[in-house]
């Protein structure tokens, strides 16, 4: 983690939203593509975390978490 508190992260996100940064379509597309990249490139680590936290199998993690979000981004 970046060392920031959750409160700081929320304040930063709110300030970005309030500034209008999130309005342009190009910005939103970049964010979605970044999310897609994270999900596909770090899928193994995400599956491991889902197993540790929720005891989701690889197939369940892919079906209900990873692949679902990737499909929504696409």
Secondary structure as UniProt FT lines:
FT   HELIX           6..18
FT   TURN            19..23
FT   HELIX           25..41
FT   HELIX           43..54
FT   HELIX           58..61
FT   HELIX           62..66
FT   HELIX           67..73
//
